[in-house]
Amino acid sequence: MQRRELLKGAGAVALASAVPQWAAAANGLPVAAPVHVGTVGLRTRDAEALAAWYREAVGLQEVAREGATLWLGAGGQRLLALTEQSGLSLPGQREAGLFHTAFLLPSRRDLAQWIGMAIDRRVPVTGSADHRVSEAVYLTDPEGNGVEIYADRPEDSWEWIGGEVQMGTYALDVEGIMGTLGMLPPLWQGAPAGTTVGHVHLKVGDAPRAGRWWRETMGFDAVSTRDDAVFLSTGGYHHHVAVNQWLSAGAGRRSDRETGLDFVELRRAQAGDQASYQDDWGTTIRLV
């Protein structure tokens, strides 16, 4: 990441000595919802190399190894499974699969710490945005999987109209984010405890059809619906899952001989039976 890509002026760290209370307050809504994302699994040609990237660029730590699967997480909690398989090919950009895995940091101040690290290490980024409900930076891992690093805005600042949360894509206020550090320099020590997979964004061949499947089969609520994308959640979160056809309109079922998304594991807040589902594009959804 080049400083000029995110910071519009020097001295952004010292912009604010008074830190807003919400800058350091974690939003518990995503994991308190009736169903939320627990872990994501990726198929990979080289688990060690991919794990090294997620440690360096995202700040995840190794949690466990189980056969060909290497688990990464934060605060001892599993978040990402990397399963190595021989003979895999890389998927085409227009195929169904993973759009991005979104790692939710506990606070805006943690996002500032991550940005400071990314600038120092020149981590390549593919974009950044203020989505009104959250602030995000986007990356792509070495095997082409999308990654989002984000922090939520306070829940009471989200605007709902007619049952839909108001989101958008606006310029990221990086100076304001960095200002949450006050006069302190950035000090990134890896993804902090409390980091979660806040949401998963999927590429599908037909977004309206995928949205219906998530509503009717998985019991999610549509919280923002467009012709080419549907955002869904439980418990009033801005989204735990999104489906879009921006690159993949008309795509068929995914091949299991390609790298990329292996599974999405959803967790219930209350005890219930475990189950496994597949959507129309071959994505495995586990409910535990």
C-alpha positions as CSV (number, residue, x, y, z in Angstrom):
1,M,0.0,0.0,0.0
2,Q,1.4,3.4,-1.0
3,R,0.8,6.2,1.4
4,R,-0.5,8.4,-1.3
5,E,-3.2,5.8,-2.1
6,L,-4.9,6.2,1.3
7,L,-3.4,9.2,3.1
8,K,-4.0,12.6,1.5
9,G,-1.6,14.5,3.8
10,A,1.2,13.9,6.2
11,G,0.5,14.1,9.9
12,A,-2.8,12.3,9.8
13,V,-2.0,10.4,12.9
14,A,-1.9,13.6,14.9
15,L,-5.1,15.1,13.6
16,A,-7.1,14.4,16.7
17,S,-6.1,14.1,20.3
18,A,-9.7,13.6,21.4
19,V,-10.8,10.1,20.3
20,P,-14.5,9.6,19.7
21,Q,-15.9,6.9,22.1
22,W,-17.1,4.7,19.3
23,A,-13.6,4.5,17.8
24,A,-12.6,1.9,20.3
25,A,-16.0,0.2,20.9
26,A,-16.6,-3.1,19.3
27,N,-20.0,-3.9,17.7
28,G,-21.3,-7.2,19.1
29,L,-24.3,-7.4,16.8
30,P,-22.8,-9.6,14.0
31,V,-22.1,-12.5,16.3
32,A,-25.0,-11.9,18.6
33,A,-27.4,-12.4,15.7
34,P,-29.5,-15.6,15.5
35,V,-27.2,-16.9,12.7
36,H,-23.8,-15.5,11.8
37,V,-20.7,-16.4,9.9
38,G,-18.2,-18.5,11.9
39,T,-15.5,-19.7,9.5
40,V,-14.6,-19.8,5.9
41,G,-12.7,-22.5,4.1
42,L,-10.5,-22.1,1.0
43,R,-9.0,-24.8,-1.3
44,T,-5.4,-23.9,-2.1
45,R,-2.5,-25.2,-4.1
46,D,0.0,-24.1,-1.4
47,A,-1.4,-23.8,2.1
48,E,1.9,-22.7,3.6
49,A,2.4,-19.9,1.1
50,L,-1.2,-18.7,1.4
51,A,-1.0,-18.8,5.2
52,A,2.1,-16.7,5.2
53,W,0.3,-14.0,3.1
54,Y,-2.7,-14.0,5.6
55,R,-0.3,-13.7,8.5
56,E,1.5,-10.8,6.9
57,A,-1.3,-8.9,5.2
58,V,-4.3,-9.6,7.4
59,G,-2.6,-10.4,10.8
60,L,-4.1,-13.8,11.3
61,Q,-2.2,-16.3,13.4
62,E,-1.9,-20.1,13.0
63,V,-4.4,-21.8,15.4
64,A,-4.2,-25.5,14.4
65,R,-3.3,-28.1,11.8
66,E,-5.5,-31.0,10.9
67,G,-4.1,-33.1,8.1
68,A,-4.0,-31.1,4.9
69,T,-5.9,-28.2,6.6
70,L,-4.1,-25.2,8.2
71,W,-6.4,-23.1,10.5
72,L,-5.8,-19.4,11.0
73,G,-7.6,-17.1,13.4
74,A,-7.3,-14.3,16.0
75,G,-7.3,-14.5,19.8
76,G,-7.2,-18.3,19.5
77,Q,-10.5,-18.4,17.5
78,R,-10.6,-20.2,14.2
79,L,-11.6,-18.0,11.3
80,L,-10.1,-19.3,8.1
81,A,-9.3,-22.9,6.9
82,L,-6.7,-23.4,4.2
83,T,-6.9,-27.0,2.7
84,E,-4.2,-27.9,0.3
85,Q,-5.0,-30.1,-2.6
86,S,-2.8,-31.2,-5.5
87,G,-3.8,-30.6,-9.1
88,L,-6.0,-27.6,-8.5
89,S,-6.3,-24.9,-11.2
90,L,-7.1,-21.2,-10.6
91,P,-10.8,-20.3,-11.4
92,G,-11.7,-17.7,-14.0
93,Q,-12.8,-14.3,-12.8
94,R,-16.3,-14.8,-14.3
95,E,-17.0,-18.1,-12.5
96,A,-19.1,-18.4,-9.4
97,G,-17.4,-18.6,-6.1
98,L,-15.9,-16.2,-3.5
99,F,-16.1,-12.4,-4.1
100,H,-14.5,-11.7,-0.7
101,T,-14.1,-12.9,2.9
102,A,-14.7,-9.8,5.1
103,F,-12.7,-9.7,8.4
104,L,-14.3,-7.4,10.9
105,L,-12.0,-5.7,13.3
106,P,-13.3,-4.8,16.8
107,S,-13.0,-1.1,16.4
108,R,-12.2,1.9,14.1
109,R,-9.0,2.3,16.0
110,D,-8.0,-1.3,15.1
111,L,-8.6,-0.4,11.5
112,A,-6.3,2.6,11.9
113,Q,-3.6,0.3,13.3
114,W,-4.0,-2.0,10.3
115,I,-3.8,0.8,7.8
116,G,-0.6,2.1,9.5
117,M,0.9,-1.4,9.1
118,A,-0.3,-1.7,5.5
119,I,1.4,1.6,4.6
120,D,4.6,0.7,6.3
121,R,4.8,-2.7,4.6
122,R,3.4,-1.5,1.2
123,V,0.6,-4.0,1.2
124,P,-1.1,-3.8,-2.2
125,V,-4.8,-2.9,-2.0
126,T,-7.4,-3.0,-4.6
127,G,-9.8,-0.4,-3.2
128,S,-11.3,1.3,-0.2
129,A,-14.7,2.6,0.7
130,D,-17.0,4.2,3.2
131,H,-20.3,2.1,3.0
132,R,-22.2,4.3,5.5
133,V,-22.6,1.3,7.8
134,S,-18.9,0.4,7.7
135,E,-15.4,1.5,6.5
136,A,-13.4,-1.0,4.5
137,V,-10.2,-1.7,2.6
138,Y,-10.0,-4.4,-0.1
139,L,-7.2,-6.8,-1.0
140,T,-6.7,-9.8,-3.2
141,D,-4.7,-12.8,-1.9
142,P,-2.1,-14.6,-4.1
143,E,-4.6,-17.1,-5.4
144,G,-7.1,-14.5,-6.4
145,N,-9.5,-14.6,-3.4
146,G,-10.9,-11.3,-2.4
147,V,-10.4,-10.0,1.2
148,E,-12.0,-7.1,3.0
149,I,-10.7,-5.6,6.2
150,Y,-13.3,-3.4,7.8
151,A,-14.8,-1.8,10.9
152,D,-18.4,-1.1,11.5
153,R,-19.9,2.3,12.2
154,P,-22.0,2.5,15.3
155,E,-25.3,0.6,14.9
156,D,-27.4,3.6,15.9
157,S,-26.0,5.5,12.9
158,W,-27.3,3.1,10.4
159,E,-30.3,4.3,8.4
160,W,-33.2,1.9,7.6
161,I,-35.9,2.8,5.1
162,G,-38.7,0.4,4.4
163,G,-36.9,-2.5,6.0
164,E,-33.7,-1.9,4.0
165,V,-30.4,-0.6,5.4
166,Q,-29.0,2.3,3.5
167,M,-25.5,1.5,2.2
168,G,-23.4,3.0,-0.6
169,T,-19.8,3.4,-1.8
170,Y,-18.1,6.7,-0.9
171,A,-14.5,7.9,-0.4
172,L,-12.9,6.5,2.7
173,D,-12.0,9.1,5.3
174,V,-8.5,7.7,6.0
175,E,-7.3,10.8,7.8
176,G,-10.3,10.6,10.2
177,I,-9.6,6.9,10.8
178,M,-6.0,7.6,11.6
179,G,-7.0,10.4,13.8
180,T,-8.5,7.9,16.2
181,L,-4.9,7.1,17.3
182,G,-4.5,10.7,18.6
183,M,-0.8,11.4,19.0
184,L,0.2,7.7,19.2
185,P,2.0,6.0,16.3
186,P,0.3,3.0,14.7
187,L,1.2,-0.2,16.5
188,W,-0.2,-3.3,14.7
189,Q,0.4,-6.5,16.5
190,G,-1.7,-8.8,14.4
191,A,-5.5,-9.2,14.2
192,P,-6.7,-8.6,17.7
193,A,-8.9,-10.8,19.8
194,G,-12.5,-10.1,18.8
195,T,-11.7,-10.1,15.1
196,T,-14.4,-12.1,13.3
197,V,-15.5,-13.0,9.8
198,G,-18.2,-10.3,9.7
199,H,-19.6,-11.3,6.4
200,V,-19.0,-13.3,3.2
201,H,-19.7,-12.0,-0.3
202,L,-20.4,-14.6,-3.0
203,K,-20.3,-14.5,-6.8
204,V,-23.3,-16.2,-8.3
205,G,-24.9,-16.7,-11.7
206,D,-28.2,-15.2,-10.8
207,A,-28.4,-12.8,-7.8
208,P,-32.2,-12.7,-7.4
209,R,-32.4,-16.5,-7.4
210,A,-29.5,-16.8,-4.9
211,G,-31.3,-14.2,-2.7
212,R,-34.4,-16.3,-2.7
213,W,-32.5,-19.4,-1.8
214,W,-30.9,-17.6,1.2
215,R,-34.3,-16.4,2.3
216,E,-36.3,-19.6,1.8
217,T,-33.7,-22.2,2.6
218,M,-31.5,-20.6,5.2
219,G,-34.0,-18.2,6.7
220,F,-32.1,-15.0,6.2
221,D,-33.7,-11.6,5.8
222,A,-33.0,-9.5,2.6
223,V,-31.8,-6.1,3.9
224,S,-30.8,-4.5,0.6
225,T,-31.9,-5.7,-2.8
226,R,-30.8,-4.7,-6.2
227,D,-31.2,-6.3,-9.7
228,D,-27.6,-7.6,-9.6
229,A,-27.0,-8.1,-5.9
230,V,-28.7,-9.0,-2.6
231,F,-27.5,-8.4,0.9
232,L,-28.8,-10.6,3.7
233,S,-28.6,-11.0,7.4
234,T,-30.2,-12.2,10.6
235,G,-31.0,-10.1,13.7
236,G,-30.8,-6.7,12.0
237,Y,-27.1,-6.7,11.0
238,H,-26.3,-4.8,7.8
239,H,-25.2,-8.0,6.1
240,H,-23.8,-11.4,7.0
241,V,-24.0,-12.6,3.4
242,A,-24.1,-10.9,0.0
243,V,-24.6,-12.4,-3.4
244,N,-23.8,-10.6,-6.7
245,Q,-23.6,-11.3,-10.4
246,W,-21.4,-8.3,-11.2
247,L,-18.7,-10.5,-12.8
248,S,-20.5,-13.9,-12.9
249,A,-23.9,-13.4,-14.5
250,G,-25.0,-16.7,-16.1
251,A,-22.2,-18.7,-14.4
252,G,-22.9,-22.4,-13.7
253,R,-21.9,-24.7,-10.9
254,R,-18.4,-24.4,-9.5
255,S,-15.7,-27.0,-10.2
256,D,-14.3,-28.8,-7.1
257,R,-10.9,-29.0,-8.9
258,E,-10.3,-25.3,-8.6
259,T,-8.8,-23.2,-5.9
260,G,-11.1,-20.8,-4.0
261,L,-14.1,-21.2,-1.7
262,D,-14.4,-24.6,0.0
263,F,-17.2,-23.9,2.5
264,V,-18.9,-21.2,4.6
265,E,-19.7,-22.2,8.1
266,L,-22.6,-20.5,9.8
267,R,-23.2,-20.6,13.5
268,R,-26.4,-20.5,15.5
269,A,-26.6,-18.3,18.6
270,Q,-28.8,-21.1,20.1
271,A,-28.2,-24.8,20.1
272,G,-29.6,-26.7,17.1
273,D,-29.0,-29.6,14.7
274,Q,-26.0,-29.4,12.4
275,A,-26.8,-29.4,8.7
276,S,-25.1,-29.0,5.3
277,Y,-26.5,-27.3,2.2
278,Q,-25.3,-26.5,-1.3
279,D,-26.6,-23.6,-3.3
280,D,-27.2,-23.7,-7.0
281,W,-23.6,-22.9,-7.8
282,G,-22.1,-25.7,-5.7
283,T,-21.1,-23.6,-2.6
284,T,-21.2,-25.7,0.6
285,I,-22.9,-24.0,3.5
286,R,-22.6,-25.6,6.9
287,L,-24.9,-24.7,9.8
288,V,-23.6,-25.6,13.2
